[in-house]
Amino acid sequence: MFASTIGTPTEPRNLGRDFEKVRELAGLPGVRLHDLRHTVVSLLLGLGTPPHVVQAIARHAHIDVTMSIYAHTNLDAMRQALDAIEWREL
């Protein structure tokens, strides 16, 4: 996805260093390149993108990785799910 100045694939450590320079120039806080990946996957899941589609985008070999590491339950979603239950007196 990223090429060096001579057209060869960029080494991961070099990509990380390059990203660090860009991040500092942009004045962003200590964010790693991997944090951006994590954010995209979490946002896609939060937007209701089917997990198998997110898995393919993230290139995870197993759906378990997508769902266990990246899927975060936020409090609003939990509240909405519980509010959807029609509570009745037993």
N, C-alpha and C positions, 0 to 999 in steps of 0.2 A: 504494500500500500504506500509506503514511503520510500523514496529512492535517494541515494547519495548524490553528490554533485557529479559523479561519473556514471550514474544510472544503475548502480548495483543496489540491492536491498540494504536499507539502513540497519545497522546493528542495534538491537534493543537498547543497550546502554547508551549509545550515541543519541538515539531518539529521545530517551529520557533526559539527557543533558540538554538537547536542543529545546525540548518542551520547557525545561526549567528556565532557560534564558527568555523564552517568549513569555512565560508566566510572570517572571520578574519585570520585564518591560511593560507588561499590561497592568502591573500593580495588583495582581491577584494574590490572595493568601496562599499558604502552603498546600496547594492542590497537586496531586500526582496525576499523571496521564491515566493511570488505571482508575482513578476516582471518577474521571469523565465517563469511562466505560460503565462503571457501576451505576452512575447517575442515569445514563441513557437506558440501561436495562430496567432499572427501577421505574423510571418515568413511563416506559412502554407498557410495563405490567400495570402500573397505576392507571393508565389510559384505557385499559381493557383489551390491549392487544393479546390475541391468543398466545398462551405460553409456548406452543410449538413454533410459532412465528418468531417470538423473541429468542428462543433457543437457536433457531437458524441464523438470525441476525448476529447473535453473540458468538456463534460457532461453538456452542457447547456440545460435547459429545453426548451428554445425558441430560434429560429434562430435570432430573433431580438437582443438578448444579444450578440451573436457572431458577428453580423454585425455592430451594433451601437457602442459597447464599444471597440471591439478589431480591427475592420477593419479601418486602417489608410490609407489615401490616401497620397502617397508621391509625391513630385513635379515632379520627373522623370516620374511616371506613368501618371500624369495629362498632362505633356508635350507630351508624346507619344500618348495619346488618342486624344489630339487636333491636333497633326501633322497628324494623320490618316484621318482626315477630308479633303476631297478634296475641297479646297476653290476655288470658282469660282466667277467671277464678275457677279453681278445680272443685 
